[in-house]
Amino acid sequence: MKKILLAFVLAASIATVSSAQEHRCYSSEMNNQALSNNPDLVRQTQELENFIQQYATVERRNNAVVYVIPIVFHILHNYGAENISDAQIHDEVRILNRDYRRLNADTIDLVPAFVGLAADAEIEFRLPSIDPNGNCTNGIDRIPTLLTYSANDQSKLNPWPRDKYLNIWVANSLENTGAAAYAYLPGSVPSPAVDGILSRHNYIGSIGTSDENSSRTLTHEIGHCLNLQHPWGSTNQPGVSCGDDQVSDTPITMGWTSCVLTGSVCNPPVIENVQNYMDYSYCDVMFTAGQVARMRITLNSSVSQRNNLWTSTNLLATGVTQGPQICTPNADFNVNNRLVCQGGDVTFYDLSWNAQVTTRSWSFPGGVPSTSSDSAPVINYPNPGVYEATLVVSNSTGSDSITRTDLIYVSGPQQETVPFIESFEDTSSFPGSTGFVLNYDNGTTWSRVTNAAVSGVASIKINNYTNTRGQIDEWVMPTLDFSNITSPVVMTFYVANAQRNTTSNDELSFSGSYNCGANWVPRYNKSGATLKTTTGVVSTNFTPNASQWRMETVTLNPFKLLPNIRFKFTNTSDRGNNTFIDSINITGTIVNVDEMDEIQLGFALYPNPTTESSTVQFKLSKKQSVSVEVKNILGQTISNVLNADLDGGMHEIKLPALSKGIYMIDLYTGNKHHVRRLIVS
């Protein structure tokens, strides 16, 4: 059914977040917002609508022309699950071509009323083999970035020219947490750089991180790119009121969020097109002939340059005509851990893309081995320090290399003792002699400032006011020795934070590691309103006054009696407002052990480290009661090895076989307690 565009624009309203959370598409909100912000887009949308009506009456659809569209996937990732495989992307292209050519087997499930209306769009999608710079490509562009989290239009990095390629950006999550994807209609695109589709990774294809139920999201979103609305109109609120999508053969409907195949609400007994790809029924299997005509006519309009995508000149320029080529790989890699203990292992993963790698050459300065040709080498770092790594990959067409500096941090024997006090007044106190800052986007991060403090003049600050939303910054504190500290172990620190608005949700967390960063134990987490220390929101760049600090108390008992402890503060920015930290104080009860007794006792473990078991060795000066216990890193007793009276002299006690991990061996002699750490590797 047709309605004049003015009614569409005036009726446009942005749905609430709670409504969007029920559905997979956020296109209506984005398009309506763009129209409300720019009157020129309203005019452009009207021009496109006039063109569609004119074109439909002057030139009917030519069934002999199949429109082929080059489609590029930009994978925004932080080396997580969102860095989906080539196979998952190829599966998505297969699904698009199946659906748009009406080759989907489930058309057999169509209700009789629409069997004759389900149409082959004669639109196909191909991955290009030539990128905008004339280089060889497989049509998949991988971009490491924290903008993959809470992604929005600002996350649409490296857009390829929209008159040559249909851009699809794939992210970990979207800014609107209830949305799976969104796209702009041709007439309401705010700028060429954001034209295309932004989707969560688990709505791409039917394999990998996605599934069959989510696999038609791009079928729906590309419909928006080609000027199709939801069947009920221009909102994201199905089931509210009967509406129209300006297509003559899609019945007026309120929209469906469940598969009611005989649904007839707006104009009984007319059956509504519940199985339409543009509805929310999740039993979608078709486009109507009218929708197909609207999409194909849009592909002949210059609005947003859709009319150049399918031309023979463009298909040649983008390499679609030639088909896939053998490209040079783009080098990339990641590691399982950036922070290890001295003598620890790091696993490297070759994540090179754009082509198959036939040979690779790794370089690991300071590592053992220092070179490798494996796809996932395991490298040992025997000495403390900060290390880089290089990967060179190649195939028959060429080679590429990447060096990541300041990549691996190896903790050595140097440790701070408890009590530990840090007020940041000393200019060398931050990040500390064995501390460091990790910033995965290389942007604004933790820094020492002298314009705010609980006492004195200095503190540390993270600038959330201008940071990128989703950016993660970590201050890994200097190594601490808790080996002679029993409970209670307590840390206090002062924090200052303001919310930029009532919805800003900057997050501060604190965690500890007993194995040099292989695992982190959470101890503190606050965000948004629970983190703020002001009485209201602060819309300007926040610097606290003396009354806007709050003391926090954190228990650290899981780390008692352990050496080589790492702690870190982690800030996750919501682009709200700044966070400050000052006056860190860690205290605990110190175990007093007579040094001469320790020397005479000769308490030792051998071998240590071990691959399975070890032997406890000690010497008694006289007969006394002795017990030996094995405890895990959390202080829980794993085994009571010995509890007996022993004569004076040398003793050796065999420990039971242990699985890989770190253990504390507790030796009690008379009324004294001795502890040694055992590493099973």
N, C-alpha and C positions, 0 to 999 in steps of 0.2 A: 504494500500500500504506500502511496506517495503523500508526503506532507511537505509544505514549504519549509525551507531551511530556517527561516526566521523563528519559527516555532521551536525548532530543534535548539537553536542557540539560546533563546530566552528561557527554555525549560532546563537548560544544562545546569546541573548541580553536582557538587562533589560529594560522593558518598562518604560516610563515616568509616573510620578505620575498622570498627567492629564489624561492619558489613563486609568490608574487603577481606577480613580474616576468614570468611566462610567460603571464599571463592579463589579461583586460580588466576584471574586476570585483573590487572589494575589499569587497563588502558583508558577506560572511561574517565577516571579521575584525572589522569595526566592530560588527556586531550581537552577536557573541559577547563582545566586550569590554564592550559596554553591559550585557549580561545578567550578566556576572561581577562588574560593579561595582555593580549595583543589584538586590537581591532583589525589590523591588517590580515590576520589569520582568518577572521570571520569573513572578510571579503574574499580571500583566496579560496576558502571552503565553498562559498557561494559560486564562485567562478567554476570550480571543479564540478559542482552539482549541475550548473547550466550546461557545461560541456557534456556531461553524461547524458542529459536529456536530449541534447542536440545530436550527439553521436548515435544515440540509440535509434533516432528516427531517420537519420540521413544514411548511415552506413551500418548495416546489420553485421552480425558476427560472421567472420570468415572461418569456417570450420577447418580449413586446410592449414591454418597457421597455428603451430605450437609455440607458445612463448617460452623460451628457455632463459632462466634468470641466474646469473652468477651469484653465489651465496658464500659469504666468508664468516667463519666463527672465530671470535676473539675470546680466548679463554683467560679470564682474569683469575689469578690463583695465588695462593701463598703456600704452594707445594703440598696442599692437602687434597682431600677427596674431590674438591671442585676442579682439580686439574685432570679432567676426564680424558679417557683414552680416545685415540683416533677411531677405534672401532665403534665407540658409542656415538661419535659424531656421524660416522658413515651410516649407522643405523638410523639416525634421525633423518638424514637425507633420503634414505630409502622410504621411510614412513611418509615424508612430505610428497614424494613422487607417487607413492601408492595412493594417497588420499586425493591429491589434486588431479590425478588421472582416472579416478574412480575405479581403481584396481583392487580396492580393499574387499576382501572376501565377505566382510560382515554386512555388505549391502543386501545380502540375502535376508537380513533381519528387518528390512524396511517395512513399515506399515503400508498397506495397499494404497492409501491416499497419496503417498509420495513416491511410489515406485517410478512413475512416469516423469517426475520432476527432478529426481536425482541426476546430476549432470557431471560429465567429464569437463573439467575446467581447461583442459589442454594447456596447462601451465606446468613446467618442469623446472627443477632446480639442479644446478651443477656446481661443484667445487671448482674454482678457477685454478689454472696452473701458472698464471702470471700475476704478480702483485702490482700495485700502483707505480712502483719504481722500475718495472720491467724485469724484476727478478723472478726466478723460479719459486713456486709455492705449491703446497698441497691444499691451500685454502683454509688452513688452520693456523691462527696467530696466537701464540702463547705469551702472556704478559704477567710476570711476577709483580704483584701489587697488593697492598692491604686494602685497596679500594674494592676488593672482592667481597668484603664484609659490609653489610648495610648499603649495598650498591644503589646508586641513583644515576641521574644523567651525568654527573661529574665523574662517574666511574667508566664512562664510555671512551676509553683510551684508544688511540691510534685508529680513528675511523678511516676507512677507505672510501674514496669518492662515491657518493650515493648514486650518481648517474651511471656508475659502472658495476657496483656491487650492492647486494642487499646485506647490510651489516647485522650480525647477531652477536651480542655480548653475553657471555656465560659467567655467572658469579656464584660465590658461596651462599650469599643471602641478600635479600633486598631490604632497602630502607623501610618500606612498609612490610612488616613482618608477616602479614597474612597473605601477601601476594606471591604468586609463582612467576609471573612475567608481565610485561606490558609493552605496548607498541603505540606509535603515533599514526593516526590517519594522515593521508598525504596532505590534506589542507590545513592541518593544525600542528605541523612540525615546527617547533620553536626555532630551530637552527639546523643547518645541514649536518653539523657535527654530531647531533644526537639522534639522527634519523635511523630507525631500525628497531630491533627488539632487544630487550634486556631480560634474561631469564635465569632462574636458579638452575644449578647444574643437575639437580635431580628431577628436572622436567625436560630433559633432552634425551630422546631415543627411548628404547624399551629395555636396554641392558645396562650393565655397569651400575652407576648410582641411581638410575631411574628404573621405571617398570612400565608394564603395559598400560596401567591405568593413567599414568602421567604422560604417555608418549605423544598425545595429540595436542599438547599445549601450543607447540609452534604452528601446527595446522591452523589453530584458532587465531594466534597472534599475527601470522602472515595475512590472514583474512583482514585484520585491521589495517595492516600496511597497504593493502590493496583496496581500502575504502569500504569495508564491511563493518557495520555496527552490530551490536548485540540485537537479536530479533525483537526485543521489546523496546529498543531505542538507545538513547545516549547516556544511560546511567549504569551503575554497577549494582543495581538493586532489583534483581528478579523477584517476581512474586508480589510486588507492591501495587502496580497499576498496569493496565493494558497499554501497550505501546507499539511503535512501528519503526521499522528499519529502512524505510524508503525503497524496499524491494517488493515488487508487485505480487510475487508468488509465495512469499512467506507470510502466513496468516498473522493477524494481530495477536499478540500474546503478552502474558505477564512474565514469561520466562519460567524455566524449570530448573530446580536443583536436585531432582530425582527423576528416574526413568519411568514416567507414566505415559506409556505409548498411546493411550486413548485420551490423553489430556485435551480437554475442551472447556475453557473457562470464559474467554473473552467474547466469543461469538458462537455459542452452541447452535447446531451440533457440529460446527466446523472443527475438525481435528487440527490441533496446533503442531508445528514442526519440531517436536521434542527432540528428534534425532539430528538436529542441525549442528554442524561444527561450531557455530557461533553461540550456541546456548550453553547452559551449565548442567545439563542433564547427566553427563558422563556416560551416555549411550549414543554419542554422536557418530554418525556414519556418512554424512552427506552435505553437499552444497546444492542449493536449488539452481535451476537454469537461470533465474533472475539474478541470483548472487554471482554466478559465473559471468554473466554479461556485464555486471557492474565492475567486477575485478578486471576483466579484459579491456573494457572501455577506459578504466583508470590507467592501464598500462599504455594507452595511446595518448594520455594527457601529459603536458609538460609540467604540471604542478608537481613539485618535488622530484621532477626529472625521472619519473617512472618510465617515460616513453623511450629512453635511451638504453635501458637495461637489456632488452631482448634483441636489439638490432644486430645484424650480422657483423657490422663493424666492431661493436663492443664485444661480441662473443669471440671475435678473433683477437682483439686487444687484451682480453682477460684470459686467453688461453683455453676457453671452453671448447672452441672448435677443434683445437689440436688434441685435447684430452690430457690426462695426467702425464707428467714428465718425471724423470729422475732428477731430484734436486740435491743441492748440497745441504747437509744437516746443519741446524743451528745448535751450537753447544750449550748445554745447561746441566746443572747437577744440584743435588741437595745432600744433606747429611742427616743421620739419625739423632745426632746430638752435637751441639756446638761447645759444650762445657763438659770436660772429663777430668778425672783425677790423674795425677802423674802416673804413667804406666797404663793408662786406660786405652780402650779401643774406640775408634770411630768408623762407622760404615758409611761409605759414599755411594750415591746412586746416580747413575747416568740417566738424565731426563732429557736428553737431546731430542729435538723435534724437527719437523719439516721434511725429513727423509730418513731412511734406514741407515744406521751407522754400520760400516763394515770393519773399521779399525778405530781404536781409541788409545790414547796415551795420557796417563795421569802423571802428575808431578806433585809430591807431598814433601816440601822442605821441612825437616825436623821429624818426619814420620818414618816408621819402619813397617814395610819396605817404603822406600822413597819414590818408587815408580810402580806402575801397574798398567795392564791392558785389560783388566776385568771390567765387567759392567757394574759390579757392586763390590769393590775391594774393601777389606777390613784393614785399617791402618792403626798401628800402635804408636803412642806418643810417650817416650820414656822420660822426657824432660819438660819442666814447666815452661810456659811461655805462650805467645800468641802466634798462630800460624796461618798461612794462606795455602791454597791448593789451586791447581790448574788442570783443565781437561782440554785435550785436543781431539776432535772427532773428524772422521773423513769417510768418504766413499769414492766411487769412480769419478764423480763430478767435481770434487773439491773438498776443502776442509774448513773447519771453524774452531775457535778456541775461546775459552772463558777462564779468567782468573778471579777468584773471590778472596779478597784480602781481609785480614782481621776476622777470620772465619772460625778457627778452633782456639778455645781458651783452655789451657791445661793448668790445673791447680797444683801448686807445689807444696813443700813442707812449711812454708812461712805462714804462721797463723797468729791472729790477734787473740788476746786472752780475755777472760771474763773476770771482773766487770768490764763491759765495753760501753764507752760513752762517746757519742758523736754529736757535736753542736755545729759543725761546719764552719767554725770561726777560723780555723787554719786553712789557708788557701790551698794546701796540698791534701786536705782531708777528703775531697771528693774527686773521683769515685773511690779513692783509697788505694793503698799500695798494691793490693791484690784484687781490688774491685774493678768493675768495668760497666759500661753502659751498652746495652743491646738495643738497637733501633732498626727494625726490619725494612723501613722505607727510607732510611737515611735522611729523614727530615728533622724538624724541631724535636728535641728530646730533653731528658733531665739535665739540669744545669744548676750550678751554684749561683745564687744571687745575694745581693747585699742590701736589698731594699725592704726586707721583711724578715722578722725573726721573733721567736718567743723570748729569747734573751740574747744579748749581743746584737749583731747586725746581719748575720748570715743564715741562710736556709737553702734547701734545694727546691726547684720549681719545675713543673711540667706545664707547658703552654697549651692548654686545651682550647683557648679562645680562637687560635688560628690554625690549630692542628687539623689534619684530615680526619674526618669521621672514620672510626674503625682502626686508627693507627695504634699500634702497641709499642710501648717503650718500657724497658726493664732496667732497673739499677740492680746489678748483682753485687752485693756487699762484699767487703773483704772476708777472707776465710777466718772462721772462729774455731777455737779449741774448747770443746765442752767435756773433754775426757776426764777431768777431775771435778765436774759439776754434777751435783745431785739435785733433785727437785727441792723446792720449786724453782723453775727457771722462768723468769718473767721479763718481758720487754715492754717498755713504755715509749711512746713517741707522740709528738704533737702534729696535728694535721690542720690545714686550713683549706677550705674549698667553698666555692659559690656556684649555684646553678644559674646559667644564663637565662633560662626560662623554666617553667614548671615541668616541661617534658624532657629537658636535657638530662642525660644519664651517663655522665663520665663515671668510670669505675676505677677504684684503687684496691689492689689486693696485695697480700704479703704471704710468702710461702717459704719453706725451707727444704734443703736437700742434704741427706747424709751420704750420698754417693756422687758428689760433684756434678749434680744436674741431671743424672740419668732419670731420677724421679723427683717430683716436687710434692711436698705435703702442705696443703692449704692451711693457713692459720688465721687469715683475716680477709674479709671482703665487704666493701661497702660501695654503693653507687647511688647516683641521683640524689633524692631527698635525704637518704640515710647518711650520705657522705658529707653533705653541705654543712658548714659551720656558721652560716649567716642566718639571720632571721627571715630574710626574703630573697627574692631573685636579684641578681646583679647583672644588668644588661651590658655594662661596660667591662673593659679588661680589668680583672679582679686582682687587687693586691690587699692582703689582710691587714687590719689594724690590730692592736694589742688584744682586743676583746674577741677577735674572730678566730681564735685557735681553740682546739679541743684535744685533750690528752686521751690517747687510746692505750689500752692494756691488752697484751697478747701473751698467752702462756706458750712456752716452748719446751714443755716436758718431754715430748717424743724424742728430743735430741740430747737428753742428758747422758753423760758418760761417754760421749762420742767425740772423736777428733774430726777435724777437717769438715766443718759444717758451713754450708753456703745458705744465705738468705737473699731474697730479692723482693723488691717492690715493683709491681707491675701496674702501669697506667694504660687503660684502654679508653681512647678519646671518643666522645660523642659530639665533639666540637661545641662543648658547653662552655665551661670556664676553668680557670687555672687551679691547680692543686699544689700546695706547699707542704713540705715535711721538715721538721726540726726536732732537735733535742732527743735523740735516740739513746735509750739507756737499757742495757741488758745486765741482769743480776742473777745470782744463783748461789746455792750453798756449796762451798768448796770442800772436797774430801781431803782430810789431812792424813797423809801416810808418811810414816817415819822413813826418811831416805835411807838410813843404815839398814833398816829392816828390809827394804826393797832390794838393796844390793845383796844382802845375805840370802834372801829368798831365791834369787835367780829365776824368777818366774818367766818362762819363755814358752813359745809355741813353735813347733817345727813339723813339717814345712809350713811356711806362711808367707805368701799366699799358697793355697793348696788347691788341688782339683777335686778332692773328695773328703779326705779326713786329715787329722793332725794329731800331734801328741803334746800333752801338757807336761812341762818339766818344772820342778821346783825342789828346794832343799829346806828341810826343817831342822832347826837347832835342837829340838826336843820333841817328845811325844805330845801330840795335841789333836784336837778334833779338826777335821778338814772336810770341806764340801766343794764340789766343782759343778757349776751349772752352765749350760749353753743357752743364751738368750738371743732373740732376734733383734732387729734394729729398733723395734718399738718397745723393747724391754720385757717382752713376754718370754717366759721360760719354755724352751724347746725340749730340753732334756736335763734331768738330774743325773749327772754322770757318777758322782761319788758323794757319799755322806758317811764318814767313818773316822775312827781314831787311828792315826798313823804314827809310827815311830820316827825318831829323828833320822836324818840322812836324806839322800837323793831319791826322788820319786818321779816316775813317768806314768802318766795316765792316758790311755788311748781314747780319743773322742770318737763318737759314732760318725758314720758317713753322713754328710750334709749336702743339700742341694746348693746350687749356685746362689751366692748372696754374701752379705756382711753380717757377722755374728759377734756378740760380746761374750767372752769366756770369763766368768766370775769365779774367783778363787777366794774362799773364806778360810783363814787360818786363825784359830782361836777367836779373838774378837776383832780381827782386822779383815778388811775387804780390799781385794786387788782385782783389777780389770785389765784384760788385753783384748784387742780387736783381732778377729780372724776373718780373712777374705777367702772365700771359696769361688774360684773362677772356672 
